Amino acid sequence: MRIVWELMAARLALLRGDSERGEITTTVIVTALMAIAAIAIIAIIVAKLTQKANSIDLGLGS
């Protein structure tokens, strides 16, 4: 039982000393927000281009 306790204590000490803890979560959140923003910007551009293309009078009909 003492060996297990010592192993757990050593592992916890290693985890506490890890300076990279939590950085991955921040990176994933920032990347996801940037992807959402890029998709929104592309959707706005496509909507504006479609609206402009539909407003061009080709003189074919009425």
N, C-alpha and C positions, 0 to 999 in steps of 0.2 A: 504494500500500500504506500509505503514511503517513496518508492521509486516512481510510482505513478504521480504522486504529489509533486515531486521534484521536477519531473518532466513537464507537468502542467505549469508550474511556476516559471520554468525556464522559457517555455513557449510564450507565456504571457509577457515576460520581460522583453522578448524579441519583438512581439507585436507592439508593445508600448514604445519601443525605440524606433519603430519604422516611420520615417518622415514622409513617406509616400501615401500614407493612409488617407483616404478621402479625396485624393486628387482625381481619381478616375471618375467618380461620381460627378464632380464639377465639370470635367471635360465632356462627359456624355451629355449633360444638361445643356451646356453651351452649344455643342454640336447640333443637338436636336432643335434648339431654338433657331440656330442659323439655317438649318434645313427648312424649317417651317416658314421662316421669313423669305427664303429664296423661292419656295413654292408659291407663296402669296404674291410676291413681286412678279413672277412669271404669269400667274393667273390674271393679274391686273393688266399687264402688257398685252396678253392675248385678247382680253376683253376689249381693250381700247382699239387694237388693230382690227378686230372683227367688226366693231362698231363703225370704224372709219371705212372699212372695205364695203360694208353694207350701205353706207351713205353715198357712195360714188354712183353718179347717174351715168349709165352707159348709153342712154338714148335708144334702147331697144324696144321698150314697151310703151306704156301709156304716157 
